[in-house]
Amino acid sequence: MKDKFYLGVLYGIALPLLAYLFGDFLQSKIAFHLRPNFFQILCVGVNMLIFQIAIKKQFDALAKGVLFSTFFYAIVFAYFFLR
């Protein structure tokens, strides 16, 4: 893993999105209904995990990229869902 800001942004956007899509796919296939905000919490948890790994390995630029993407998701969420 390299310590690059753009990789942090990429990881911070792609991995929670993949977790959300995979969880939504599983929910539709197995007909197991979870609370609507479960997948949003899952995305936050995935980003926290990536952020903690980057901090522990002292990849500061990577952690900043993940944090940037987290704020990006928060702004998008606030714009579309809290209007």
Backbone as XML, in Angstrom:
<?xml version="1.0"?>
<chain id="A" units="angstrom">
  <residue number="1" name="MET">
    <atom name="N" x="0.855" y="-1.166" z="0.000"/>
    <atom name="CA" x="0.000" y="0.000" z="0.000"/>
    <atom name="C" x="0.905" y="1.235" z="0.000"/>
  </residue>
  <residue number="2" name="LYS">
    <atom name="N" x="0.592" y="2.181" z="-0.863"/>
    <atom name="CA" x="1.384" y="3.405" z="-0.961"/>
    <atom name="C" x="0.701" y="4.525" z="-0.191"/>
  </residue>
  <residue number="3" name="ASP">
    <atom name="N" x="1.494" y="5.475" z="0.233"/>
    <atom name="CA" x="0.994" y="6.614" z="0.991"/>
    <atom name="C" x="0.731" y="7.777" z="0.034"/>
  </residue>
  <residue number="4" name="LYS">
    <atom name="N" x="-0.381" y="7.703" z="-0.664"/>
    <atom name="CA" x="-0.757" y="8.734" z="-1.631"/>
    <atom name="C" x="-2.165" y="9.231" z="-1.322"/>
  </residue>
  <residue number="5" name="PHE">
    <atom name="N" x="-2.366" y="10.530" z="-1.451"/>
    <atom name="CA" x="-3.667" y="11.131" z="-1.171"/>
    <atom name="C" x="-4.741" y="10.588" z="-2.099"/>
  </residue>
  <residue number="6" name="TYR">
    <atom name="N" x="-4.437" y="10.515" z="-3.388"/>
    <atom name="CA" x="-5.444" y="10.065" z="-4.353"/>
    <atom name="C" x="-5.859" y="8.619" z="-4.110"/>
  </residue>
  <residue number="7" name="LEU">
    <atom name="N" x="-4.954" y="7.780" z="-3.604"/>
    <atom name="CA" x="-5.335" y="6.409" z="-3.268"/>
    <atom name="C" x="-6.280" y="6.383" z="-2.070"/>
  </residue>
  <residue number="8" name="GLY">
    <atom name="N" x="-6.053" y="7.284" z="-1.119"/>
    <atom name="CA" x="-6.960" y="7.395" z="0.020"/>
    <atom name="C" x="-8.359" y="7.808" z="-0.413"/>
  </residue>
  <residue number="9" name="VAL">
    <atom name="N" x="-8.428" y="8.751" z="-1.344"/>
    <atom name="CA" x="-9.730" y="9.168" z="-1.869"/>
    <atom name="C" x="-10.391" y="8.014" z="-2.614"/>
  </residue>
  <residue number="10" name="LEU">
    <atom name="N" x="-9.606" y="7.308" z="-3.407"/>
    <atom name="CA" x="-10.136" y="6.166" z="-4.150"/>
    <atom name="C" x="-10.643" y="5.075" z="-3.210"/>
  </residue>
  <residue number="11" name="TYR">
    <atom name="N" x="-9.837" y="4.702" z="-2.217"/>
    <atom name="CA" x="-10.260" y="3.691" z="-1.252"/>
    <atom name="C" x="-11.472" y="4.159" z="-0.464"/>
  </residue>
  <residue number="12" name="GLY">
    <atom name="N" x="-11.458" y="5.420" z="-0.074"/>
    <atom name="CA" x="-12.541" y="5.959" z="0.739"/>
    <atom name="C" x="-13.859" y="6.066" z="-0.001"/>
  </residue>
  <residue number="13" name="ILE">
    <atom name="N" x="-13.816" y="6.187" z="-1.310"/>
    <atom name="CA" x="-15.053" y="6.256" z="-2.090"/>
    <atom name="C" x="-15.466" y="4.871" z="-2.583"/>
  </residue>
  <residue number="14" name="ALA">
    <atom name="N" x="-14.512" y="4.097" z="-3.094"/>
    <atom name="CA" x="-14.850" y="2.825" z="-3.738"/>
    <atom name="C" x="-15.249" y="1.729" z="-2.755"/>
  </residue>
  <residue number="15" name="LEU">
    <atom name="N" x="-14.515" y="1.551" z="-1.672"/>
    <atom name="CA" x="-14.795" y="0.432" z="-0.779"/>
    <atom name="C" x="-16.142" y="0.553" z="-0.052"/>
  </residue>
  <residue number="16" name="PRO">
    <atom name="N" x="-16.504" y="1.715" z="0.489"/>
    <atom name="CA" x="-17.850" y="1.808" z="1.071"/>
    <atom name="C" x="-18.957" y="1.653" z="0.027"/>
  </residue>
  <residue number="17" name="LEU">
    <atom name="N" x="-18.716" y="2.155" z="-1.173"/>
    <atom name="CA" x="-19.702" y="1.994" z="-2.239"/>
    <atom name="C" x="-19.882" y="0.525" z="-2.596"/>
  </residue>
  <residue number="18" name="LEU">
    <atom name="N" x="-18.787" y="-0.206" z="-2.696"/>
    <atom name="CA" x="-18.874" y="-1.640" z="-2.967"/>
    <atom name="C" x="-19.578" y="-2.381" z="-1.831"/>
  </residue>
  <residue number="19" name="ALA">
    <atom name="N" x="-19.297" y="-2.008" z="-0.587"/>
    <atom name="CA" x="-19.965" y="-2.639" z="0.554"/>
    <atom name="C" x="-21.466" y="-2.359" z="0.511"/>
  </residue>
  <residue number="20" name="TYR">
    <atom name="N" x="-21.835" y="-1.139" z="0.159"/>
    <atom name="CA" x="-23.245" y="-0.782" z="0.064"/>
    <atom name="C" x="-23.937" y="-1.584" z="-1.038"/>
  </residue>
  <residue number="21" name="LEU">
    <atom name="N" x="-23.322" y="-1.639" z="-2.210"/>
    <atom name="CA" x="-23.926" y="-2.364" z="-3.335"/>
    <atom name="C" x="-24.009" y="-3.864" z="-3.060"/>
  </residue>
  <residue number="22" name="PHE">
    <atom name="N" x="-22.965" y="-4.433" z="-2.463"/>
    <atom name="CA" x="-22.969" y="-5.849" z="-2.140"/>
    <atom name="C" x="-24.033" y="-6.164" z="-1.088"/>
  </residue>
  <residue number="23" name="GLY">
    <atom name="N" x="-24.142" y="-5.328" z="-0.072"/>
    <atom name="CA" x="-25.159" y="-5.531" z="0.960"/>
    <atom name="C" x="-26.563" y="-5.385" z="0.413"/>
  </residue>
  <residue number="24" name="ASP">
    <atom name="N" x="-26.769" y="-4.425" z="-0.453"/>
    <atom name="CA" x="-28.081" y="-4.225" z="-1.069"/>
    <atom name="C" x="-28.436" y="-5.409" z="-1.965"/>
  </residue>
  <residue number="25" name="PHE">
    <atom name="N" x="-27.450" y="-5.929" z="-2.702"/>
    <atom name="CA" x="-27.657" y="-7.103" z="-3.544"/>
    <atom name="C" x="-28.032" y="-8.318" z="-2.695"/>
  </residue>
  <residue number="26" name="LEU">
    <atom name="N" x="-27.302" y="-8.525" z="-1.611"/>
    <atom name="CA" x="-27.617" y="-9.660" z="-0.736"/>
    <atom name="C" x="-29.008" y="-9.540" z="-0.133"/>
  </residue>
  <residue number="27" name="GLN">
    <atom name="N" x="-29.359" y="-8.346" z="0.279"/>
    <atom name="CA" x="-30.673" y="-8.147" z="0.882"/>
    <atom name="C" x="-31.783" y="-8.438" z="-0.117"/>
  </residue>
  <residue number="28" name="SER">
    <atom name="N" x="-31.598" y="-8.068" z="-1.359"/>
    <atom name="CA" x="-32.636" y="-8.316" z="-2.356"/>
    <atom name="C" x="-32.727" y="-9.794" z="-2.732"/>
  </residue>
  <residue number="29" name="LYS">
    <atom name="N" x="-31.608" y="-10.517" z="-2.659"/>
    <atom name="CA" x="-31.608" y="-11.929" z="-3.051"/>
    <atom name="C" x="-32.104" y="-12.857" z="-1.950"/>
  </residue>
  <residue number="30" name="ILE">
    <atom name="N" x="-31.823" y="-12.551" z="-0.707"/>
    <atom name="CA" x="-32.206" y="-13.474" z="0.364"/>
    <atom name="C" x="-33.462" y="-13.034" z="1.092"/>
  </residue>
  <residue number="31" name="ALA">
    <atom name="N" x="-34.031" y="-11.918" z="0.684"/>
    <atom name="CA" x="-35.275" y="-11.396" z="1.262"/>
    <atom name="C" x="-35.167" y="-11.229" z="2.766"/>
  </residue>
  <residue number="32" name="PHE">
    <atom name="N" x="-34.013" y="-10.794" z="3.212"/>
    <atom name="CA" x="-33.798" y="-10.510" z="4.623"/>
    <atom name="C" x="-33.734" y="-9.003" z="4.767"/>
  </residue>
  <residue number="33" name="HIS">
    <atom name="N" x="-34.723" y="-8.424" z="5.371"/>
    <atom name="CA" x="-34.836" y="-6.971" z="5.409"/>
    <atom name="C" x="-34.197" y="-6.408" z="6.667"/>
  </residue>
  <residue number="34" name="LEU">
    <atom name="N" x="-33.307" y="-5.474" z="6.449"/>
    <atom name="CA" x="-32.638" y="-4.785" z="7.536"/>
    <atom name="C" x="-33.172" y="-3.361" z="7.617"/>
  </residue>
  <residue number="35" name="ARG">
    <atom name="N" x="-32.818" y="-2.691" z="8.666"/>
    <atom name="CA" x="-33.235" y="-1.293" z="8.796"/>
    <atom name="C" x="-32.662" y="-0.473" z="7.646"/>
  </residue>
  <residue number="36" name="PRO">
    <atom name="N" x="-33.373" y="0.528" z="7.181"/>
    <atom name="CA" x="-32.911" y="1.292" z="6.003"/>
    <atom name="C" x="-31.552" y="1.961" z="6.191"/>
  </residue>
  <residue number="37" name="ASN">
    <atom name="N" x="-31.224" y="2.379" z="7.399"/>
    <atom name="CA" x="-29.952" y="3.069" z="7.589"/>
    <atom name="C" x="-28.807" y="2.112" z="7.915"/>
  </residue>
  <residue number="38" name="PHE">
    <atom name="N" x="-29.049" y="0.818" z="7.896"/>
    <atom name="CA" x="-27.984" y="-0.152" z="8.182"/>
    <atom name="C" x="-26.836" y="-0.028" z="7.185"/>
  </residue>
  <residue number="39" name="PHE">
    <atom name="N" x="-27.142" y="0.141" z="5.924"/>
    <atom name="CA" x="-26.095" y="0.199" z="4.910"/>
    <atom name="C" x="-25.306" y="1.504" z="4.985"/>
  </residue>
  <residue number="40" name="GLN">
    <atom name="N" x="-25.948" y="2.568" z="5.427"/>
    <atom name="CA" x="-25.217" y="3.812" z="5.637"/>
    <atom name="C" x="-24.235" y="3.648" z="6.789"/>
  </residue>
  <residue number="41" name="ILE">
    <atom name="N" x="-24.664" y="2.971" z="7.835"/>
    <atom name="CA" x="-23.779" y="2.703" z="8.963"/>
    <atom name="C" x="-22.655" y="1.759" z="8.537"/>
  </residue>
  <residue number="42" name="LEU">
    <atom name="N" x="-22.954" y="0.805" z="7.688"/>
    <atom name="CA" x="-21.935" y="-0.100" z="7.157"/>
    <atom name="C" x="-20.866" y="0.676" z="6.393"/>
  </residue>
  <residue number="43" name="CYS">
    <atom name="N" x="-21.272" y="1.629" z="5.583"/>
    <atom name="CA" x="-20.314" y="2.439" z="4.817"/>
    <atom name="C" x="-19.420" y="3.261" z="5.747"/>
  </residue>
  <residue number="44" name="VAL">
    <atom name="N" x="-20.001" y="3.815" z="6.791"/>
    <atom name="CA" x="-19.207" y="4.570" z="7.762"/>
    <atom name="C" x="-18.212" y="3.640" z="8.450"/>
  </residue>
  <residue number="45" name="GLY">
    <atom name="N" x="-18.659" y="2.441" z="8.801"/>
    <atom name="CA" x="-17.770" y="1.472" z="9.442"/>
    <atom name="C" x="-16.614" y="1.056" z="8.546"/>
  </residue>
  <residue number="46" name="VAL">
    <atom name="N" x="-16.886" y="0.862" z="7.270"/>
    <atom name="CA" x="-15.817" y="0.498" z="6.324"/>
    <atom name="C" x="-14.811" y="1.632" z="6.219"/>
  </residue>
  <residue number="47" name="ASN">
    <atom name="N" x="-15.295" y="2.861" z="6.143"/>
    <atom name="CA" x="-14.375" y="4.002" z="6.072"/>
    <atom name="C" x="-13.569" y="4.145" z="7.357"/>
  </residue>
  <residue number="48" name="MET">
    <atom name="N" x="-14.193" y="3.905" z="8.506"/>
    <atom name="CA" x="-13.458" y="3.973" z="9.770"/>
    <atom name="C" x="-12.362" y="2.917" z="9.824"/>
  </residue>
  <residue number="49" name="LEU">
    <atom name="N" x="-12.665" y="1.727" z="9.321"/>
    <atom name="CA" x="-11.677" y="0.654" z="9.304"/>
    <atom name="C" x="-10.484" y="1.022" z="8.423"/>
  </residue>
  <residue number="50" name="ILE">
    <atom name="N" x="-10.747" y="1.526" z="7.235"/>
    <atom name="CA" x="-9.667" y="1.946" z="6.334"/>
    <atom name="C" x="-8.844" y="3.067" z="6.980"/>
  </residue>
  <residue number="51" name="PHE">
    <atom name="N" x="-9.531" y="4.014" z="7.592"/>
    <atom name="CA" x="-8.858" y="5.149" z="8.234"/>
    <atom name="C" x="-7.960" y="4.671" z="9.371"/>
  </residue>
  <residue number="52" name="GLN">
    <atom name="N" x="-8.457" y="3.755" z="10.203"/>
    <atom name="CA" x="-7.670" y="3.253" z="11.329"/>
    <atom name="C" x="-6.433" y="2.485" z="10.851"/>
  </residue>
  <residue number="53" name="ILE">
    <atom name="N" x="-6.584" y="1.702" z="9.810"/>
    <atom name="CA" x="-5.432" y="0.972" z="9.272"/>
    <atom name="C" x="-4.386" y="1.953" z="8.752"/>
  </residue>
  <residue number="54" name="ALA">
    <atom name="N" x="-4.830" y="2.987" z="8.057"/>
    <atom name="CA" x="-3.895" y="3.985" z="7.520"/>
    <atom name="C" x="-3.184" y="4.732" z="8.646"/>
  </residue>
  <residue number="55" name="ILE">
    <atom name="N" x="-3.888" y="5.059" z="9.716"/>
    <atom name="CA" x="-3.277" y="5.766" z="10.844"/>
    <atom name="C" x="-2.266" y="4.864" z="11.546"/>
  </residue>
  <residue number="56" name="LYS">
    <atom name="N" x="-2.632" y="3.601" z="11.786"/>
    <atom name="CA" x="-1.712" y="2.693" z="12.489"/>
    <atom name="C" x="-0.436" y="2.437" z="11.697"/>
  </residue>
  <residue number="57" name="LYS">
    <atom name="N" x="-0.540" y="2.397" z="10.388"/>
    <atom name="CA" x="0.646" y="2.175" z="9.553"/>
    <atom name="C" x="1.352" y="3.482" z="9.220"/>
  </residue>
  <residue number="58" name="GLN">
    <atom name="N" x="0.874" y="4.585" z="9.778"/>
    <atom name="CA" x="1.440" y="5.923" z="9.603"/>
    <atom name="C" x="1.478" y="6.366" z="8.143"/>
  </residue>
  <residue number="59" name="PHE">
    <atom name="N" x="0.388" y="6.085" z="7.449"/>
    <atom name="CA" x="0.204" y="6.577" z="6.088"/>
    <atom name="C" x="-0.672" y="7.830" z="6.165"/>
  </residue>
  <residue number="60" name="ASP">
    <atom name="N" x="-0.035" y="8.952" z="6.427"/>
    <atom name="CA" x="-0.782" y="10.182" z="6.678"/>
    <atom name="C" x="-1.535" y="10.677" z="5.453"/>
  </residue>
  <residue number="61" name="ALA">
    <atom name="N" x="-0.920" y="10.649" z="4.295"/>
    <atom name="CA" x="-1.593" y="11.129" z="3.083"/>
    <atom name="C" x="-2.778" y="10.235" z="2.737"/>
  </residue>
  <residue number="62" name="LEU">
    <atom name="N" x="-2.624" y="8.938" z="2.906"/>
    <atom name="CA" x="-3.715" y="8.006" z="2.656"/>
    <atom name="C" x="-4.872" y="8.275" z="3.614"/>
  </residue>
  <residue number="63" name="ALA">
    <atom name="N" x="-4.557" y="8.497" z="4.887"/>
    <atom name="CA" x="-5.592" y="8.790" z="5.879"/>
    <atom name="C" x="-6.304" y="10.099" z="5.555"/>
  </residue>
  <residue number="64" name="LYS">
    <atom name="N" x="-5.579" y="11.089" z="5.091"/>
    <atom name="CA" x="-6.198" y="12.359" z="4.709"/>
    <atom name="C" x="-7.132" y="12.176" z="3.520"/>
  </residue>
  <residue number="65" name="GLY">
    <atom name="N" x="-6.756" y="11.328" z="2.584"/>
    <atom name="CA" x="-7.625" y="11.043" z="1.440"/>
    <atom name="C" x="-8.910" y="10.346" z="1.867"/>
  </residue>
  <residue number="66" name="VAL">
    <atom name="N" x="-8.799" y="9.398" z="2.784"/>
    <atom name="CA" x="-9.991" y="8.709" z="3.292"/>
    <atom name="C" x="-10.888" y="9.693" z="4.037"/>
  </residue>
  <residue number="67" name="LEU">
    <atom name="N" x="-10.281" y="10.557" z="4.836"/>
    <atom name="CA" x="-11.057" y="11.556" z="5.563"/>
    <atom name="C" x="-11.741" y="12.525" z="4.604"/>
  </residue>
  <residue number="68" name="PHE">
    <atom name="N" x="-11.057" y="12.917" z="3.547"/>
    <atom name="CA" x="-11.637" y="13.787" z="2.532"/>
    <atom name="C" x="-12.861" y="13.137" z="1.883"/>
  </residue>
  <residue number="69" name="SER">
    <atom name="N" x="-12.726" y="11.850" z="1.531"/>
    <atom name="CA" x="-13.854" y="11.160" z="0.903"/>
    <atom name="C" x="-15.011" y="10.977" z="1.878"/>
  </residue>
  <residue number="70" name="THR">
    <atom name="N" x="-14.701" y="10.829" z="3.159"/>
    <atom name="CA" x="-15.755" y="10.733" z="4.166"/>
    <atom name="C" x="-16.551" y="12.036" z="4.229"/>
  </residue>
  <residue number="71" name="PHE">
    <atom name="N" x="-15.856" y="13.163" z="4.206"/>
    <atom name="CA" x="-16.551" y="14.453" z="4.180"/>
    <atom name="C" x="-17.349" y="14.630" z="2.892"/>
  </residue>
  <residue number="72" name="PHE">
    <atom name="N" x="-16.802" y="14.134" z="1.792"/>
    <atom name="CA" x="-17.523" y="14.187" z="0.517"/>
    <atom name="C" x="-18.840" y="13.423" z="0.614"/>
  </residue>
  <residue number="73" name="TYR">
    <atom name="N" x="-18.780" y="12.196" z="1.156"/>
    <atom name="CA" x="-20.002" y="11.406" z="1.346"/>
    <atom name="C" x="-20.983" y="12.114" z="2.277"/>
  </residue>
  <residue number="74" name="ALA">
    <atom name="N" x="-20.476" y="12.757" z="3.321"/>
    <atom name="CA" x="-21.352" y="13.456" z="4.259"/>
    <atom name="C" x="-22.073" y="14.621" z="3.581"/>
  </residue>
  <residue number="75" name="ILE">
    <atom name="N" x="-21.371" y="15.343" z="2.738"/>
    <atom name="CA" x="-21.983" y="16.469" z="2.026"/>
    <atom name="C" x="-23.032" y="15.968" z="1.035"/>
  </residue>
  <residue number="76" name="VAL">
    <atom name="N" x="-22.718" y="14.907" z="0.302"/>
    <atom name="CA" x="-23.677" y="14.326" z="-0.637"/>
    <atom name="C" x="-24.905" y="13.826" z="0.103"/>
  </residue>
  <residue number="77" name="PHE">
    <atom name="N" x="-24.700" y="13.142" z="1.222"/>
    <atom name="CA" x="-25.813" y="12.641" z="2.020"/>
    <atom name="C" x="-26.690" y="13.800" z="2.512"/>
  </residue>
  <residue number="78" name="ALA">
    <atom name="N" x="-26.064" y="14.848" z="3.021"/>
    <atom name="CA" x="-26.824" y="15.982" z="3.527"/>
    <atom name="C" x="-27.602" y="16.667" z="2.406"/>
  </residue>
  <residue number="79" name="TYR">
    <atom name="N" x="-27.014" y="16.748" z="1.227"/>
    <atom name="CA" x="-27.678" y="17.431" z="0.115"/>
    <atom name="C" x="-28.884" y="16.634" z="-0.368"/>
  </residue>
  <residue number="80" name="PHE">
    <atom name="N" x="-28.751" y="15.331" z="-0.536"/>
    <atom name="CA" x="-29.819" y="14.543" z="-1.124"/>
    <atom name="C" x="-30.860" y="14.033" z="-0.129"/>
  </residue>
  <residue number="81" name="PHE">
    <atom name="N" x="-30.457" y="13.756" z="1.091"/>
    <atom name="CA" x="-31.371" y="13.096" z="2.005"/>
    <atom name="C" x="-31.889" y="13.970" z="3.137"/>
  </residue>
  <residue number="82" name="LEU">
    <atom name="N" x="-31.275" y="15.085" z="3.372"/>
    <atom name="CA" x="-31.714" y="15.944" z="4.475"/>
    <atom name="C" x="-32.333" y="17.251" z="4.017"/>
  </residue>
  <residue number="83" name="ARG">
    <atom name="N" x="-32.730" y="17.320" z="2.768"/>
    <atom name="CA" x="-33.366" y="18.544" z="2.264"/>
    <atom name="C" x="-34.764" y="18.672" z="2.761"/>
  </residue>
</chain>
